[in-house]
Amino acid sequence: MQKRMICLLAAGLMLSGSVWANLLTNGDFNTGDLSGWWTWVPDTVNQSISIETAYTYDSTPNAKMWSATDGSWQEMGQSFAVAAGANYVLSLVYNATDWANAGINLKYWDSSWSYVGYQWIPLLTPPNSGQWTSFVQTFTTPAGAAYAEVKFAMGGWGTLYVDNVSVVPEPASLVMLGLGGLALVRRR
């Protein structure tokens, strides 16, 4: 029995290593392109979404959203699978120049891709334009959610730089799942 429990615990630890992985593709943009991300730019003359290598956070590429128009928003996003009612941690670093109005829209969908809800998170312009700012926020998926979408949106005059974007399950949720699994094994 003890040998079986140790094997199950070892398997659980190996599984938890894969669970901790970033749920987003190319969140660090180190591929040098926007692979994994979809983009929407309504005014390609006055707006763009590209990869920046001249002005970086950690000497690696980052995403750059630029706009010289005040009227329309541009977006960059990615969808990923989630568990309903679970906690996740969204983290990134960003820099926004003066006049940039930017934020993160978290959208939720059920298993048939029907809309469930959303959460808007504003990204404030750093106190000193040109300064990279760390951002971390925990979010809980609503009941019925099977997919989530993290979408960066920017409007107004300015530039938004984004790097090292990750979404991972919250560690406390993983610990509770692990303890529940151990309790079931012990009960058997």
DOPAFI-104669 format. One record per residue: x, y, z of N, C-alpha, C in turn; residue number from 0. Coordinates in steps of 0.05 Angstrom, whole numbers. Example, Ala and Ser with C-alpha at 12.3 -4.5 7.8 and 13.67 -1.06 7.14 Angstrom:
! residues 2
+--------+--------+--------+--------+--------+--------+--------+--------+--------+-------+
|    n_u |    n_v |    n_w |   ca_u |   ca_v |   ca_w |    c_u |    c_v |    c_w | mivex |
+--------+--------+--------+--------+--------+--------+--------+--------+--------+-------+
|    264 |   -114 |    156 |    246 |    -90 |    156 |    264 |    -66 |    156 |     0 |
|    257 |    -45 |    142 |    273 |    -21 |    143 |    258 |      1 |    157 |     1 |
+--------+--------+--------+--------+--------+--------+--------+--------+--------+-------+
***
This chain:
! residues 188
+--------+--------+--------+--------+--------+--------+--------+--------+--------+-------+
|    n_u |    n_v |    n_w |   ca_u |   ca_v |   ca_w |    c_u |    c_v |    c_w | mivex |
+--------+--------+--------+--------+--------+--------+--------+--------+--------+-------+
|     17 |    -24 |      0 |      0 |      0 |      0 |     18 |     25 |      0 |     0 |
|     39 |     25 |     17 |     56 |     48 |     18 |     71 |     53 |     -8 |     1 |
|     79 |     31 |    -21 |     93 |     33 |    -47 |     74 |     45 |    -68 |     2 |
|     49 |     37 |    -67 |     29 |     47 |    -86 |     24 |     77 |    -82 |     3 |
|     23 |     85 |    -57 |     18 |    113 |    -50 |     42 |    130 |    -60 |     4 |
|     66 |    120 |    -56 |     90 |    135 |    -65 |     90 |    138 |    -95 |     5 |
|     82 |    116 |   -109 |     81 |    118 |   -139 |     60 |    138 |   -148 |     6 |
|     36 |    138 |   -135 |     15 |    157 |   -142 |     24 |    186 |   -136 |     7 |
|     38 |    190 |   -113 |     48 |    216 |   -106 |     69 |    226 |   -127 |     8 |
|     86 |    208 |   -135 |    107 |    215 |   -155 |     93 |    222 |   -182 |     9 |
|     73 |    207 |   -189 |     58 |    213 |   -214 |     44 |    240 |   -212 |    10 |
|     33 |    245 |   -189 |     20 |    271 |   -184 |     40 |    294 |   -186 |    11 |
|     64 |    291 |   -176 |     84 |    312 |   -177 |     93 |    317 |   -206 |    12 |
|     95 |    295 |   -222 |    103 |    299 |   -250 |     80 |    313 |   -265 |    13 |
|     55 |    306 |   -259 |     32 |    319 |   -272 |     31 |    348 |   -264 |    14 |
|     37 |    354 |   -239 |     35 |    382 |   -230 |     56 |    399 |   -244 |    15 |
|     78 |    388 |   -252 |     98 |    403 |   -267 |     87 |    412 |   -294 |    16 |
|     71 |    395 |   -307 |     59 |    404 |   -332 |     36 |    423 |   -328 |    17 |
|     23 |    421 |   -305 |      0 |    439 |   -299 |     10 |    467 |   -294 |    18 |
|     35 |    470 |   -283 |     46 |    496 |   -277 |     55 |    511 |   -302 |    19 |
|     56 |    497 |   -325 |     65 |    510 |   -349 |     46 |    532 |   -358 |    20 |
|     58 |    551 |   -372 |     42 |    574 |   -383 |     21 |    563 |   -402 |    21 |
|     -4 |    571 |   -398 |    -25 |    562 |   -416 |    -26 |    578 |   -442 |    22 |
|    -10 |    599 |   -444 |     -8 |    614 |   -469 |     15 |    605 |   -486 |    23 |
|     12 |    608 |   -512 |     33 |    602 |   -531 |     48 |    628 |   -537 |    24 |
|     74 |    626 |   -537 |     92 |    649 |   -544 |     86 |    674 |   -528 |    25 |
|     82 |    670 |   -502 |     76 |    693 |   -484 |    100 |    711 |   -480 |    26 |
|    124 |    701 |   -486 |    148 |    718 |   -483 |    156 |    730 |   -510 |    27 |
|    142 |    723 |   -532 |    147 |    733 |   -559 |    176 |    728 |   -568 |    28 |
|    189 |    709 |   -556 |    217 |    704 |   -564 |    219 |    689 |   -590 |    29 |
|    197 |    681 |   -602 |    198 |    670 |   -629 |    205 |    692 |   -649 |    30 |
|    202 |    717 |   -641 |    207 |    739 |   -659 |    184 |    746 |   -676 |    31 |
|    161 |    734 |   -671 |    137 |    740 |   -686 |    113 |    738 |   -667 |    32 |
|     89 |    741 |   -678 |     64 |    740 |   -662 |     50 |    713 |   -663 |    33 |
|     65 |    691 |   -669 |     53 |    665 |   -671 |     39 |    658 |   -644 |    34 |
|     15 |    646 |   -647 |     -2 |    639 |   -624 |    -21 |    661 |   -617 |    35 |
|    -17 |    685 |   -627 |    -34 |    708 |   -620 |    -49 |    717 |   -645 |    36 |
|    -75 |    724 |   -642 |    -90 |    736 |   -663 |    -89 |    766 |   -659 |    37 |
|    -91 |    781 |   -680 |    -91 |    810 |   -678 |   -114 |    822 |   -694 |    38 |
|   -123 |    846 |   -686 |   -143 |    861 |   -700 |   -135 |    890 |   -700 |    39 |
|   -130 |    901 |   -723 |   -122 |    929 |   -726 |   -141 |    942 |   -747 |    40 |
|   -159 |    959 |   -738 |   -179 |    970 |   -756 |   -168 |    992 |   -775 |    41 |
|   -146 |   1004 |   -768 |   -135 |   1026 |   -784 |   -105 |   1021 |   -788 |    42 |
|    -98 |   1005 |   -808 |    -70 |    997 |   -812 |    -52 |   1020 |   -821 |    43 |
|    -63 |   1043 |   -828 |    -46 |   1066 |   -835 |    -37 |   1079 |   -810 |    44 |
|    -54 |   1081 |   -789 |    -48 |   1095 |   -765 |    -44 |   1078 |   -740 |    45 |
|    -45 |   1051 |   -744 |    -42 |   1033 |   -721 |    -26 |   1008 |   -730 |    46 |
|    -12 |    996 |   -711 |      1 |    971 |   -717 |      6 |    954 |   -692 |    47 |
|      9 |    928 |   -696 |     17 |    910 |   -675 |     41 |    894 |   -687 |    48 |
|     63 |    896 |   -674 |     87 |    884 |   -684 |    105 |    874 |   -662 |    49 |
|    128 |    862 |   -669 |    148 |    854 |   -650 |    170 |    875 |   -649 |    50 |
|    177 |    883 |   -625 |    197 |    904 |   -620 |    223 |    891 |   -609 |    51 |
|    245 |    898 |   -620 |    270 |    888 |   -609 |    289 |    911 |   -600 |    52 |
|    283 |    936 |   -608 |    300 |    958 |   -601 |    296 |    967 |   -572 |    53 |
|    271 |    967 |   -563 |    265 |    977 |   -536 |    254 |    953 |   -520 |    54 |
|    270 |    940 |   -504 |    262 |    915 |   -492 |    263 |    916 |   -462 |    55 |
|    249 |    897 |   -450 |    249 |    893 |   -421 |    273 |    877 |   -412 |    56 |
|    277 |    854 |   -426 |    298 |    836 |   -417 |    317 |    828 |   -440 |    57 |
|    321 |    846 |   -458 |    339 |    841 |   -482 |    328 |    820 |   -501 |    58 |
|    302 |    814 |   -499 |    289 |    796 |   -518 |    265 |    810 |   -530 |    59 |
|    254 |    799 |   -552 |    232 |    812 |   -565 |    207 |    815 |   -547 |    60 |
|    191 |    835 |   -553 |    165 |    839 |   -540 |    145 |    849 |   -560 |    61 |
|    119 |    849 |   -553 |     98 |    858 |   -571 |     95 |    888 |   -567 |    62 |
|     91 |    902 |   -590 |     87 |    931 |   -590 |     61 |    937 |   -604 |    63 |
|     43 |    951 |   -589 |     18 |    961 |   -601 |     21 |    991 |   -603 |    64 |
|     19 |   1002 |   -627 |     23 |   1030 |   -632 |     -2 |   1042 |   -645 |    65 |
|     -9 |   1067 |   -637 |    -32 |   1080 |   -649 |    -27 |   1110 |   -651 |    66 |
|    -34 |   1121 |   -674 |    -32 |   1150 |   -678 |    -60 |   1161 |   -684 |    67 |
|    -81 |   1146 |   -675 |   -108 |   1156 |   -679 |   -123 |   1153 |   -653 |    68 |
|   -142 |   1170 |   -648 |   -156 |   1170 |   -623 |   -183 |   1154 |   -624 |    69 |
|   -192 |   1148 |   -648 |   -219 |   1138 |   -650 |   -224 |   1108 |   -648 |    70 |
|   -205 |   1091 |   -654 |   -211 |   1062 |   -655 |   -191 |   1046 |   -638 |    71 |
|   -201 |   1024 |   -629 |   -185 |   1006 |   -612 |   -172 |    984 |   -629 |    72 |
|   -149 |    975 |   -621 |   -136 |    952 |   -634 |   -133 |    930 |   -612 |    73 |
|   -132 |    905 |   -621 |   -132 |    883 |   -601 |   -112 |    861 |   -609 |    74 |
|   -102 |    847 |   -589 |    -85 |    824 |   -592 |    -93 |    804 |   -571 |    75 |
|    -98 |    779 |   -578 |   -108 |    760 |   -558 |   -101 |    731 |   -564 |    76 |
|   -110 |    715 |   -545 |   -105 |    686 |   -547 |   -125 |    672 |   -529 |    77 |
|   -136 |    649 |   -539 |   -155 |    632 |   -524 |   -141 |    608 |   -513 |    78 |
|   -151 |    597 |   -490 |   -139 |    574 |   -478 |   -161 |    560 |   -461 |    79 |
|   -157 |    534 |   -456 |   -176 |    518 |   -440 |   -172 |    524 |   -411 |    80 |
|   -195 |    524 |   -396 |   -195 |    529 |   -367 |   -215 |    510 |   -354 |    81 |
|   -214 |    508 |   -328 |   -234 |    494 |   -312 |   -252 |    514 |   -299 |    82 |
|   -278 |    508 |   -299 |   -297 |    526 |   -287 |   -292 |    529 |   -257 |    83 |
|   -294 |    553 |   -246 |   -291 |    558 |   -218 |   -262 |    556 |   -207 |    84 |
|   -243 |    554 |   -225 |   -215 |    552 |   -216 |   -201 |    579 |   -216 |    85 |
|   -180 |    581 |   -201 |   -165 |    606 |   -199 |   -140 |    604 |   -216 |    86 |
|   -134 |    626 |   -230 |   -111 |    628 |   -247 |    -96 |    653 |   -241 |    87 |
|    -70 |    654 |   -248 |    -54 |    678 |   -244 |    -45 |    688 |   -271 |    88 |
|    -52 |    713 |   -277 |    -43 |    726 |   -301 |    -20 |    745 |   -293 |    89 |
|      2 |    742 |   -307 |     25 |    760 |   -301 |     38 |    769 |   -327 |    90 |
|     50 |    793 |   -326 |     63 |    804 |   -349 |     79 |    829 |   -341 |    91 |
|     95 |    839 |   -359 |    107 |    865 |   -355 |     98 |    882 |   -379 |    92 |
|     94 |    908 |   -374 |     85 |    925 |   -395 |     96 |    953 |   -392 |    93 |
|     94 |    968 |   -413 |    101 |    997 |   -412 |     82 |   1011 |   -431 |    94 |
|     71 |   1032 |   -422 |     52 |   1048 |   -439 |     61 |   1077 |   -439 |    95 |
|     62 |   1089 |   -462 |     69 |   1117 |   -464 |     45 |   1134 |   -457 |    96 |
|     50 |   1159 |   -452 |     28 |   1178 |   -445 |      7 |   1177 |   -467 |    97 |
|    -17 |   1181 |   -459 |    -41 |   1182 |   -476 |    -51 |   1155 |   -485 |    98 |
|    -36 |   1134 |   -479 |    -46 |   1107 |   -487 |    -68 |   1098 |   -467 |    99 |
|    -90 |   1089 |   -477 |   -112 |   1079 |   -461 |   -112 |   1049 |   -466 |   100 |
|   -104 |   1033 |   -447 |   -100 |   1004 |   -452 |   -112 |    988 |   -429 |   101 |
|   -118 |    963 |   -435 |   -128 |    944 |   -415 |   -128 |    916 |   -425 |   102 |
|   -136 |    898 |   -407 |   -138 |    870 |   -412 |   -167 |    862 |   -409 |   103 |
|   -178 |    849 |   -429 |   -205 |    838 |   -429 |   -203 |    808 |   -426 |   104 |
|   -212 |    797 |   -403 |   -214 |    768 |   -400 |   -242 |    760 |   -407 |   105 |
|   -245 |    744 |   -428 |   -272 |    734 |   -436 |   -273 |    705 |   -431 |   106 |
|   -297 |    696 |   -424 |   -302 |    668 |   -418 |   -323 |    656 |   -436 |   107 |
|   -318 |    630 |   -444 |   -336 |    615 |   -462 |   -341 |    588 |   -450 |   108 |
|   -365 |    576 |   -457 |   -370 |    549 |   -447 |   -359 |    529 |   -468 |   109 |
|   -365 |    503 |   -464 |   -352 |    483 |   -481 |   -362 |    484 |   -510 |   110 |
|   -384 |    497 |   -515 |   -393 |    500 |   -543 |   -387 |    528 |   -554 |   111 |
|   -369 |    542 |   -540 |   -360 |    569 |   -548 |   -382 |    590 |   -547 |   112 |
|   -401 |    586 |   -528 |   -422 |    606 |   -523 |   -411 |    625 |   -502 |   113 |
|   -416 |    650 |   -505 |   -405 |    671 |   -487 |   -416 |    667 |   -459 |   114 |
|   -398 |    669 |   -439 |   -406 |    666 |   -410 |   -403 |    692 |   -395 |   115 |
|   -382 |    707 |   -400 |   -378 |    733 |   -386 |   -350 |    744 |   -392 |   116 |
|   -345 |    767 |   -379 |   -319 |    779 |   -383 |   -311 |    795 |   -358 |   117 |
|   -286 |    803 |   -358 |   -274 |    821 |   -337 |   -255 |    840 |   -350 |   118 |
|   -258 |    866 |   -346 |   -241 |    886 |   -357 |   -221 |    895 |   -336 |   119 |
|   -195 |    895 |   -343 |   -174 |    903 |   -324 |   -158 |    926 |   -338 |   120 |
|   -160 |    950 |   -327 |   -145 |    972 |   -340 |   -115 |    970 |   -334 |   121 |
|    -99 |    976 |   -354 |    -70 |    979 |   -351 |    -64 |   1008 |   -349 |   122 |
|    -55 |   1017 |   -327 |    -49 |   1045 |   -323 |    -22 |   1053 |   -335 |   123 |
|    -21 |   1077 |   -345 |      5 |   1087 |   -355 |     24 |   1089 |   -332 |   124 |
|     48 |   1078 |   -334 |     67 |   1079 |   -312 |     73 |   1108 |   -304 |   125 |
|     81 |   1113 |   -279 |     86 |   1140 |   -270 |    106 |   1154 |   -287 |   126 |
|    126 |   1140 |   -296 |    146 |   1152 |   -314 |    144 |   1138 |   -340 |   127 |
|    134 |   1152 |   -361 |    132 |   1139 |   -387 |    159 |   1128 |   -395 |   128 |
|    160 |   1105 |   -405 |    186 |   1092 |   -411 |    195 |   1072 |   -390 |   129 |
|    179 |   1069 |   -369 |    186 |   1051 |   -347 |    170 |   1025 |   -349 |   130 |
|    183 |   1002 |   -348 |    169 |    977 |   -349 |    156 |    972 |   -322 |   131 |
|    132 |    961 |   -322 |    117 |    956 |   -297 |    108 |    927 |   -297 |   132 |
|    111 |    914 |   -274 |    102 |    887 |   -270 |     72 |    887 |   -263 |   133 |
|     58 |    867 |   -273 |     29 |    865 |   -268 |     23 |    836 |   -261 |   134 |
|      9 |    831 |   -239 |      1 |    804 |   -231 |    -27 |    807 |   -221 |   135 |
|    -45 |    789 |   -230 |    -73 |    789 |   -220 |    -83 |    761 |   -221 |   136 |
|    -97 |    753 |   -199 |   -110 |    727 |   -198 |   -139 |    731 |   -208 |   137 |
|   -149 |    712 |   -223 |   -177 |    713 |   -232 |   -189 |    685 |   -229 |   138 |
|   -215 |    685 |   -224 |   -230 |    660 |   -220 |   -249 |    657 |   -244 |   139 |
|   -248 |    635 |   -257 |   -266 |    630 |   -280 |   -294 |    625 |   -270 |   140 |
|   -314 |    636 |   -284 |   -342 |    633 |   -275 |   -352 |    604 |   -280 |   141 |
|   -374 |    598 |   -267 |   -387 |    572 |   -271 |   -394 |    568 |   -300 |   142 |
|   -389 |    544 |   -310 |   -395 |    538 |   -338 |   -372 |    545 |   -358 |   143 |
|   -352 |    558 |   -349 |   -330 |    566 |   -367 |   -313 |    541 |   -374 |   144 |
|   -306 |    539 |   -400 |   -289 |    518 |   -409 |   -265 |    530 |   -424 |   145 |
|   -268 |    554 |   -433 |   -247 |    569 |   -447 |   -246 |    597 |   -437 |   146 |
|   -222 |    608 |   -438 |   -218 |    637 |   -432 |   -202 |    649 |   -454 |   147 |
|   -205 |    675 |   -456 |   -190 |    691 |   -476 |   -177 |    714 |   -462 |   148 |
|   -151 |    717 |   -465 |   -138 |    741 |   -454 |   -133 |    759 |   -479 |   149 |
|   -144 |    784 |   -477 |   -143 |    802 |   -500 |   -132 |    829 |   -490 |   150 |
|   -110 |    838 |   -502 |   -100 |    865 |   -497 |   -114 |    884 |   -516 |   151 |
|   -123 |    906 |   -506 |   -137 |    926 |   -523 |   -124 |    953 |   -517 |   152 |
|   -120 |    968 |   -539 |   -108 |    994 |   -536 |   -121 |   1014 |   -555 |   153 |
|   -126 |   1037 |   -545 |   -137 |   1059 |   -561 |   -124 |   1085 |   -553 |   154 |
|   -129 |   1105 |   -569 |   -117 |   1131 |   -563 |    -89 |   1133 |   -574 |   155 |
|    -78 |   1156 |   -571 |    -51 |   1161 |   -582 |    -30 |   1148 |   -563 |   156 |
|    -12 |   1133 |   -574 |      9 |   1122 |   -556 |     18 |   1095 |   -564 |   157 |
|     34 |   1083 |   -546 |     46 |   1057 |   -551 |     43 |   1040 |   -526 |   158 |
|     37 |   1014 |   -530 |     36 |    995 |   -508 |     56 |    973 |   -515 |   159 |
|     75 |    968 |   -497 |     94 |    946 |   -499 |     85 |    925 |   -479 |   160 |
|     86 |    899 |   -488 |     78 |    877 |   -470 |     99 |    855 |   -473 |   161 |
|    106 |    843 |   -451 |    125 |    821 |   -452 |    120 |    801 |   -429 |   162 |
|    130 |    777 |   -432 |    129 |    756 |   -412 |    101 |    751 |   -401 |   163 |
|     82 |    748 |   -419 |     54 |    744 |   -411 |     50 |    714 |   -404 |   164 |
|     39 |    709 |   -381 |     33 |    681 |   -374 |      7 |    679 |   -358 |   165 |
|     -6 |    656 |   -362 |    -29 |    648 |   -347 |    -24 |    620 |   -337 |   166 |
|    -24 |    617 |   -310 |    -19 |    591 |   -298 |    -40 |    586 |   -276 |   167 |
|    -47 |    561 |   -270 |    -65 |    556 |   -248 |    -53 |    566 |   -222 |   168 |
|    -70 |    576 |   -205 |    -61 |    587 |   -179 |    -50 |    564 |   -162 |   169 |
|    -26 |    568 |   -150 |    -15 |    546 |   -133 |    -33 |    536 |   -111 |   170 |
|    -48 |    553 |    -98 |    -66 |    544 |    -77 |    -86 |    524 |    -87 |   171 |
|    -97 |    529 |   -111 |   -116 |    511 |   -123 |   -104 |    483 |   -128 |   172 |
|    -79 |    484 |   -138 |    -65 |    458 |   -143 |    -60 |    443 |   -117 |   173 |
|    -53 |    457 |    -96 |    -48 |    443 |    -70 |    -74 |    430 |    -60 |   174 |
|    -96 |    444 |    -62 |   -122 |    433 |    -53 |   -129 |    408 |    -70 |   175 |
|   -125 |    410 |    -96 |   -131 |    386 |   -113 |   -113 |    363 |   -105 |   176 |
|    -88 |    368 |   -100 |    -69 |    347 |    -92 |    -77 |    335 |    -65 |   177 |
|    -85 |    351 |    -46 |    -93 |    341 |    -20 |   -118 |    324 |    -22 |   178 |
|   -137 |    333 |    -39 |   -161 |    317 |    -44 |   -155 |    290 |    -56 |   179 |
|   -136 |    289 |    -75 |   -128 |    264 |    -86 |   -114 |    246 |    -67 |   180 |
|    -97 |    257 |    -49 |    -85 |    241 |    -28 |   -105 |    229 |     -9 |   181 |
|   -125 |    246 |     -2 |   -146 |    236 |     16 |   -161 |    213 |      4 |   182 |
|   -167 |    214 |    -22 |   -180 |    192 |    -35 |   -163 |    167 |    -36 |   183 |
|   -137 |    170 |    -41 |   -119 |    147 |    -40 |   -118 |    135 |    -13 |   184 |
|   -116 |    152 |      8 |   -114 |    142 |     35 |   -139 |    127 |     43 |   185 |
|   -162 |    138 |     35 |   -188 |    126 |     42 |   -190 |     98 |     30 |   186 |
|   -179 |     94 |      6 |   -180 |     68 |     -6 |   -164 |     49 |     10 |   187 |
+--------+--------+--------+--------+--------+--------+--------+--------+--------+-------+
***
